Each structure stands twice: as C-alpha cells, then as structure tokens.
Amino acid sequence: MSAQPGRGEGQLRALPGGQEEASAASEEHTATQGAPALTRTIEALLFLSTDPLTPAELADATGAGREAVGEALAELGEQYAPGLRGLRLRELGGGWTFASDPETEEAARRLFSRPRVATLSPAQAETLAIVAYMQPVSRPEIARIRGVSADSATASLLDRGLIEEAGSSQFGAVLYRTTVQFLKLFGLRSLEDLPDIARWDPTPEEQSELRERLLRAGEARGGGDAA
C-alpha cells in the first residue's frame, strides 16, 4: 500500500512545473517571517523595562502566544549567551531581564563612581541658556541680560563642565561657550539642534522686558562699554 501524499506535497504536484520550489519557499517565509520581528520586539521591551517581565506580560504586550514568546526568549538566550555580548538574558523572580556581563563589573564601577550632574538652579539655567544662544559671551554681558550678577552661576557651570573659556573679548573680558558635556546633557547632536527661540511665546510684559535687556546688552557690546 503506497503512502498518501501530504497536504503540502499534493499542492506541489497540482502546480505547473517550475512553481513547486517557489511555492515551498513562500510557505517557509510565511511561517517564519513573524519570529524575528517578535524577538526584536521582546528584546526592546526587556531593554525598556526596569523590572523583569514574565512571559505572560510579554505575551500580553506583544499580542503573541505563550509558545511564540517562549521561542523568542530562547532565541534571545542564544544571542546573549555568556561570552558573546556585554549583556546577558537572565531569569529573575519569574520574569526575564537583561543584566550586564560580570566581566564588565569593574569598568561599570569606574563609570558610575563619577559624580553626577546635579539639578541646575534657576540662576544656573538662565546663565546656561544665555551662553548657549549668545556664545561666545562674557560674564558682564550675562549679568546685563539677567539683571543680576552671574559670577556664582558661571563658576558653577564651569565646575560642572557645561561651559568653558573661549578666548577674550576686545576689552579683555573672558568669553564663554558651551561644551560637549552640555550637548550630552541635553541630548543634542550640535548647537543647531537648540530649540528655535521664535517658538517661545512670551507674554507682552516678558517680551518687553527681554527686549530691553537685549537692547541694553547689544548697545554695551558694540558701543565701547567694557564687556
């Protein structure tokens, strides 16, 4: 008794010659095309989550079945096997998460032992904004625009590495500009990525006050007043 052809085999025989291989390849692509996408999605979710995620949570978030999620986790486990990357896939508390490879511990300790930049005070934020948009700019110019002394704020920004000296003005005053650390802190690729001031919509009172400050600063800068 001869064996009956399976479903896929019967379909291949029913097609004209030359189409069997194309049909088989298409069926194989359809069956597997969803797996890499699901794996990438789960990888992203594990990266974004601060807590381990259970298979049930992953299935609910992705809309995939538990079996498919398990296969994706197994694939990630192979991709992040010990010795392959700086991260490992670990099961903790019934969920899954990414953890750094123990071999990176010493470097990580050195990195995170650095002092972190504290929150900027209003005076420091104002001073930094003036430097960012008017650089290179001197301390007396900053003080004229703010209406108060900028010595303390400027010194703090220098200590934090957010601004640096950029030569001297024609009157001998030190000029300041922002640093690469400033770009990193605010997630900017370059100074061209600074928000457009024209998008700021101040009240008439704020606009008038700001205009007067800028005019006074501009007059002093170009009219011979030491800056």
BALOBA-1460 file (C-alpha; in Angstrom, 3 decimals):
// residues 227
<rec num="1" residu="m" x="0.000" y="0.000" z="0.000"/>
<rec num="2" residu="s" x="1.522" y="3.271" z="-1.094"/>
<rec num="3" residu="a" x="1.625" y="6.217" z="1.271"/>
<rec num="4" residu="q" x="-0.755" y="9.061" z="0.585"/>
<rec num="5" residu="p" x="0.866" y="12.400" z="-0.236"/>
<rec num="6" residu="g" x="0.733" y="15.002" z="2.487"/>
<rec num="7" residu="r" x="-1.116" y="18.277" z="2.098"/>
<rec num="8" residu="g" x="1.937" y="20.263" z="1.054"/>
<rec num="9" residu="e" x="3.083" y="17.531" z="-1.343"/>
<rec num="10" residu="g" x="-0.336" y="17.368" z="-3.004"/>
<rec num="11" residu="q" x="-0.337" y="21.114" z="-3.552"/>
<rec num="12" residu="l" x="3.102" y="20.958" z="-5.122"/>
<rec num="13" residu="r" x="2.025" y="18.228" z="-7.554"/>
<rec num="14" residu="a" x="-1.014" y="20.229" z="-8.581"/>
<rec num="15" residu="l" x="1.081" y="23.199" z="-9.641"/>
<rec num="16" residu="p" x="2.603" y="23.550" z="-13.099"/>
<rec num="17" residu="g" x="6.229" y="22.543" z="-13.443"/>
<rec num="18" residu="g" x="8.772" y="25.023" z="-12.127"/>
<rec num="19" residu="q" x="6.490" y="26.538" z="-9.460"/>
<rec num="20" residu="e" x="6.983" y="23.889" z="-6.772"/>
<rec num="21" residu="e" x="10.183" y="25.389" z="-5.384"/>
<rec num="22" residu="a" x="8.800" y="28.942" z="-5.401"/>
<rec num="23" residu="s" x="5.674" y="27.839" z="-3.537"/>
<rec num="24" residu="a" x="7.684" y="25.947" z="-0.928"/>
<rec num="25" residu="a" x="9.935" y="28.940" z="-0.343"/>
<rec num="26" residu="s" x="6.895" y="31.195" z="0.017"/>
<rec num="27" residu="e" x="5.286" y="28.904" z="2.583"/>
<rec num="28" residu="e" x="8.522" y="28.702" z="4.544"/>
<rec num="29" residu="h" x="8.866" y="32.516" z="4.534"/>
<rec num="30" residu="t" x="5.264" y="32.940" z="5.701"/>
<rec num="31" residu="a" x="5.823" y="30.515" z="8.566"/>
<rec num="32" residu="t" x="8.987" y="32.184" z="9.827"/>
<rec num="33" residu="q" x="8.708" y="35.873" z="8.988"/>
<rec num="34" residu="g" x="6.957" y="36.706" z="12.267"/>
<rec num="35" residu="a" x="9.614" y="35.169" z="14.538"/>
<rec num="36" residu="p" x="12.433" y="37.705" z="14.056"/>
<rec num="37" residu="a" x="10.032" y="40.619" z="14.471"/>
<rec num="38" residu="l" x="8.659" y="39.182" z="17.718"/>
<rec num="39" residu="t" x="12.163" y="38.550" z="19.004"/>
<rec num="40" residu="r" x="13.174" y="42.128" z="18.278"/>
<rec num="41" residu="t" x="10.043" y="43.452" z="19.973"/>
<rec num="42" residu="i" x="10.626" y="41.391" z="23.115"/>
<rec num="43" residu="e" x="14.267" y="42.490" z="23.120"/>
<rec num="44" residu="a" x="13.118" y="46.118" z="23.076"/>
<rec num="45" residu="l" x="10.583" y="45.551" z="25.872"/>
<rec num="46" residu="l" x="13.179" y="43.916" z="28.093"/>
<rec num="47" residu="f" x="15.561" y="46.788" z="27.408"/>
<rec num="48" residu="l" x="12.948" y="49.413" z="28.288"/>
<rec num="49" residu="s" x="11.572" y="47.762" z="31.412"/>
<rec num="50" residu="t" x="13.276" y="48.402" z="34.747"/>
<rec num="51" residu="d" x="11.734" y="45.218" z="36.184"/>
<rec num="52" residu="p" x="11.831" y="41.619" z="34.941"/>
<rec num="53" residu="l" x="8.934" y="40.779" z="32.605"/>
<rec num="54" residu="t" x="7.082" y="37.487" z="32.809"/>
<rec num="55" residu="p" x="6.164" y="35.505" z="29.693"/>
<rec num="56" residu="a" x="2.522" y="36.390" z="30.389"/>
<rec num="57" residu="e" x="3.332" y="40.113" z="30.418"/>
<rec num="58" residu="l" x="5.334" y="39.782" z="27.223"/>
<rec num="59" residu="a" x="2.543" y="37.843" z="25.554"/>
<rec num="60" residu="d" x="0.001" y="40.452" z="26.588"/>
<rec num="61" residu="a" x="2.163" y="43.328" z="25.373"/>
<rec num="62" residu="t" x="3.029" y="41.760" z="22.025"/>
<rec num="63" residu="g" x="-0.265" y="40.011" z="21.360"/>
<rec num="64" residu="a" x="1.637" y="36.788" z="20.707"/>
<rec num="65" residu="g" x="1.026" y="33.354" z="22.127"/>
<rec num="66" residu="r" x="2.916" y="31.953" z="25.106"/>
<rec num="67" residu="e" x="4.676" y="29.386" z="22.911"/>
<rec num="68" residu="a" x="5.859" y="32.043" z="20.458"/>
<rec num="69" residu="v" x="7.106" y="34.193" z="23.344"/>
<rec num="70" residu="g" x="8.981" y="31.210" z="24.754"/>
<rec num="71" residu="e" x="10.654" y="30.583" z="21.407"/>
<rec num="72" residu="a" x="11.630" y="34.257" z="21.149"/>
<rec num="73" residu="l" x="13.122" y="34.181" z="24.647"/>
<rec num="74" residu="a" x="15.065" y="31.048" z="23.753"/>
<rec num="75" residu="e" x="16.417" y="32.788" z="20.662"/>
<rec num="76" residu="l" x="17.439" y="35.815" z="22.730"/>
<rec num="77" residu="g" x="19.089" y="33.476" z="25.211"/>
<rec num="78" residu="e" x="21.286" y="32.154" z="22.407"/>
<rec num="79" residu="q" x="22.065" y="35.637" z="21.095"/>
<rec num="80" residu="y" x="23.019" y="36.871" z="24.570"/>
<rec num="81" residu="a" x="24.808" y="33.738" z="25.714"/>
<rec num="82" residu="p" x="27.775" y="34.238" z="28.081"/>
<rec num="83" residu="g" x="30.870" y="35.414" z="26.257"/>
<rec num="84" residu="l" x="29.065" y="36.759" z="23.203"/>
<rec num="85" residu="r" x="27.959" y="40.233" z="24.313"/>
<rec num="86" residu="g" x="28.199" y="42.677" z="27.169"/>
<rec num="87" residu="l" x="24.657" y="41.773" z="28.267"/>
<rec num="88" residu="r" x="23.052" y="38.524" z="29.346"/>
<rec num="89" residu="l" x="19.442" y="37.417" z="29.399"/>
<rec num="90" residu="r" x="18.580" y="36.373" z="32.935"/>
<rec num="91" residu="e" x="15.527" y="34.910" z="34.610"/>
<rec num="92" residu="l" x="14.780" y="36.690" z="37.879"/>
<rec num="93" residu="g" x="11.726" y="36.403" z="40.091"/>
<rec num="94" residu="g" x="9.737" y="34.545" z="37.480"/>
<rec num="95" residu="g" x="10.479" y="37.124" z="34.790"/>
<rec num="96" residu="w" x="13.169" y="37.908" z="32.273"/>
<rec num="97" residu="t" x="15.547" y="40.848" z="32.146"/>
<rec num="98" residu="f" x="18.874" y="41.981" z="30.726"/>
<rec num="99" residu="a" x="21.883" y="42.157" z="33.032"/>
<rec num="100" residu="s" x="25.453" y="43.194" z="32.392"/>
<rec num="101" residu="d" x="28.097" y="40.525" z="31.970"/>
<rec num="102" residu="p" x="30.025" y="40.047" z="35.238"/>
<rec num="103" residu="e" x="33.256" y="40.704" z="33.325"/>
<rec num="104" residu="t" x="32.139" y="44.322" z="32.803"/>
<rec num="105" residu="e" x="31.671" y="44.962" z="36.537"/>
<rec num="106" residu="e" x="35.000" y="46.728" z="37.110"/>
<rec num="107" residu="a" x="34.536" y="49.124" z="34.179"/>
<rec num="108" residu="a" x="30.936" y="49.804" z="35.207"/>
<rec num="109" residu="r" x="32.023" y="50.594" z="38.754"/>
<rec num="110" residu="r" x="34.528" y="53.153" z="37.492"/>
<rec num="111" residu="l" x="31.947" y="54.736" z="35.213"/>
<rec num="112" residu="f" x="29.207" y="55.125" z="37.800"/>
<rec num="113" residu="s" x="31.548" y="56.269" z="40.528"/>
<rec num="114" residu="r" x="31.853" y="59.592" z="38.715"/>
<rec num="115" residu="p" x="29.975" y="62.474" z="40.332"/>
<rec num="116" residu="r" x="26.674" y="63.110" z="38.607"/>
<rec num="117" residu="v" x="25.498" y="66.493" z="37.429"/>
<rec num="118" residu="a" x="23.029" y="67.861" z="39.965"/>
<rec num="119" residu="t" x="19.879" y="69.704" z="39.001"/>
<rec num="120" residu="l" x="20.543" y="73.201" z="37.723"/>
<rec num="121" residu="s" x="19.328" y="76.081" z="39.835"/>
<rec num="122" residu="p" x="17.183" y="78.758" z="38.131"/>
<rec num="123" residu="a" x="20.179" y="81.121" z="38.061"/>
<rec num="124" residu="q" x="22.397" y="78.449" z="36.517"/>
<rec num="125" residu="a" x="19.735" y="77.517" z="33.960"/>
<rec num="126" residu="e" x="19.304" y="81.141" z="32.930"/>
<rec num="127" residu="t" x="23.042" y="81.650" z="32.634"/>
<rec num="128" residu="l" x="23.490" y="78.455" z="30.643"/>
<rec num="129" residu="a" x="20.686" y="79.437" z="28.254"/>
<rec num="130" residu="i" x="22.308" y="82.835" z="27.644"/>
<rec num="131" residu="v" x="25.671" y="81.225" z="26.930"/>
<rec num="132" residu="a" x="24.080" y="78.639" z="24.637"/>
<rec num="133" residu="y" x="22.280" y="81.188" z="22.475"/>
<rec num="134" residu="m" x="24.770" y="84.078" z="22.558"/>
<rec num="135" residu="q" x="28.134" y="82.330" z="22.711"/>
<rec num="136" residu="p" x="30.824" y="83.374" z="22.934"/>
<rec num="137" residu="v" x="29.641" y="85.727" z="25.649"/>
<rec num="138" residu="s" x="31.325" y="87.407" z="28.609"/>
<rec num="139" residu="r" x="30.288" y="87.401" z="32.250"/>
<rec num="140" residu="p" x="29.429" y="91.147" z="32.275"/>
<rec num="141" residu="e" x="27.161" y="90.610" z="29.263"/>
<rec num="142" residu="i" x="25.419" y="87.718" z="31.018"/>
<rec num="143" residu="a" x="24.923" y="89.911" z="34.079"/>
<rec num="144" residu="r" x="23.406" y="92.714" z="31.992"/>
<rec num="145" residu="i" x="20.945" y="90.358" z="30.334"/>
<rec num="146" residu="r" x="19.931" y="88.674" z="33.595"/>
<rec num="147" residu="g" x="19.917" y="91.910" z="35.564"/>
<rec num="148" residu="v" x="21.945" y="90.377" z="38.384"/>
<rec num="149" residu="s" x="25.475" y="89.131" z="38.910"/>
<rec num="150" residu="a" x="26.404" y="85.957" z="37.032"/>
<rec num="151" residu="d" x="29.637" y="85.208" z="38.901"/>
<rec num="152" residu="s" x="28.375" y="82.340" z="41.054"/>
<rec num="153" residu="a" x="26.301" y="80.713" z="38.311"/>
<rec num="154" residu="t" x="29.128" y="80.954" z="35.792"/>
<rec num="155" residu="a" x="31.611" y="79.444" z="38.242"/>
<rec num="156" residu="s" x="29.237" y="76.537" z="38.949"/>
<rec num="157" residu="l" x="28.723" y="75.842" z="35.245"/>
<rec num="158" residu="l" x="32.484" y="75.883" z="34.729"/>
<rec num="159" residu="d" x="32.971" y="73.394" z="37.568"/>
<rec num="160" residu="r" x="30.352" y="71.096" z="36.062"/>
<rec num="161" residu="g" x="31.989" y="71.216" z="32.662"/>
<rec num="162" residu="l" x="28.931" y="72.643" z="30.932"/>
<rec num="163" residu="i" x="30.716" y="75.804" z="29.756"/>
<rec num="164" residu="e" x="34.334" y="76.631" z="29.063"/>
<rec num="165" residu="e" x="36.530" y="79.631" z="28.301"/>
<rec num="166" residu="a" x="36.621" y="80.667" z="24.656"/>
<rec num="167" residu="g" x="39.189" y="83.430" z="24.484"/>
<rec num="168" residu="s" x="38.764" y="87.090" z="25.413"/>
<rec num="169" residu="s" x="36.694" y="89.991" z="24.154"/>
<rec num="170" residu="q" x="38.280" y="93.127" z="22.677"/>
<rec num="171" residu="f" x="38.047" y="94.620" z="26.153"/>
<rec num="172" residu="g" x="39.894" y="91.737" z="27.810"/>
<rec num="173" residu="a" x="36.890" y="90.001" z="29.414"/>
<rec num="174" residu="v" x="36.844" y="86.185" z="29.314"/>
<rec num="175" residu="l" x="34.352" y="84.750" z="26.839"/>
<rec num="176" residu="y" x="32.412" y="81.556" z="27.473"/>
<rec num="177" residu="r" x="30.875" y="78.876" z="25.287"/>
<rec num="178" residu="t" x="29.101" y="75.589" z="25.890"/>
<rec num="179" residu="t" x="30.922" y="72.237" z="25.895"/>
<rec num="180" residu="v" x="30.358" y="68.751" z="24.539"/>
<rec num="181" residu="q" x="29.126" y="67.847" z="28.025"/>
<rec num="182" residu="f" x="26.344" y="70.397" z="27.538"/>
<rec num="183" residu="l" x="25.297" y="68.686" z="24.304"/>
<rec num="184" residu="k" x="25.306" y="65.285" z="26.005"/>
<rec num="185" residu="l" x="23.305" y="66.524" z="28.987"/>
<rec num="186" residu="f" x="20.519" y="67.895" z="26.790"/>
<rec num="187" residu="g" x="20.684" y="65.169" z="24.136"/>
<rec num="188" residu="l" x="21.766" y="67.471" z="21.301"/>
<rec num="189" residu="r" x="23.827" y="66.432" z="18.300"/>
<rec num="190" residu="s" x="25.042" y="70.006" z="17.806"/>
<rec num="191" residu="l" x="24.118" y="73.572" z="18.710"/>
<rec num="192" residu="e" x="21.945" y="73.637" z="15.587"/>
<rec num="193" residu="d" x="19.539" y="71.360" z="17.462"/>
<rec num="194" residu="l" x="18.818" y="74.040" z="20.083"/>
<rec num="195" residu="p" x="15.108" y="74.937" z="20.170"/>
<rec num="196" residu="d" x="14.217" y="77.901" z="18.000"/>
<rec num="197" residu="i" x="13.683" y="80.958" z="20.187"/>
<rec num="198" residu="a" x="10.966" y="82.071" z="17.786"/>
<rec num="199" residu="r" x="8.831" y="79.151" z="19.045"/>
<rec num="200" residu="w" x="8.769" y="80.637" z="22.530"/>
<rec num="201" residu="d" x="5.649" y="82.718" z="23.020"/>
<rec num="202" residu="p" x="6.266" y="85.163" z="25.912"/>
<rec num="203" residu="t" x="3.662" y="87.447" z="27.409"/>
<rec num="204" residu="p" x="3.793" y="91.119" z="26.291"/>
<rec num="205" residu="e" x="5.383" y="92.059" z="29.610"/>
<rec num="206" residu="e" x="8.049" y="89.349" z="29.332"/>
<rec num="207" residu="q" x="8.693" y="90.247" z="25.724"/>
<rec num="208" residu="s" x="9.145" y="93.930" z="26.559"/>
<rec num="209" residu="e" x="11.486" y="93.216" z="29.451"/>
<rec num="210" residu="l" x="13.553" y="90.773" z="27.424"/>
<rec num="211" residu="r" x="13.784" y="93.192" z="24.509"/>
<rec num="212" residu="e" x="15.031" y="95.954" z="26.785"/>
<rec num="213" residu="r" x="17.656" y="93.702" z="28.323"/>
<rec num="214" residu="l" x="18.906" y="92.516" z="24.931"/>
<rec num="215" residu="l" x="18.990" y="96.057" z="23.559"/>
<rec num="216" residu="r" x="20.992" y="97.272" z="26.534"/>
<rec num="217" residu="a" x="23.377" y="94.359" z="26.211"/>
<rec num="218" residu="g" x="23.747" y="94.926" z="22.485"/>
<rec num="219" residu="e" x="24.412" y="98.635" z="22.914"/>
<rec num="220" residu="a" x="27.011" y="97.971" z="25.593"/>
<rec num="221" residu="r" x="28.653" y="95.263" z="23.484"/>
<rec num="222" residu="g" x="29.052" y="97.477" z="20.434"/>
<rec num="223" residu="g" x="29.236" y="100.916" z="21.979"/>
<rec num="224" residu="g" x="32.543" y="100.711" z="23.761"/>
<rec num="225" residu="d" x="31.347" y="99.692" z="27.211"/>
<rec num="226" residu="a" x="33.760" y="97.143" z="28.688"/>
<rec num="227" residu="a" x="32.481" y="93.630" z="28.278"/>
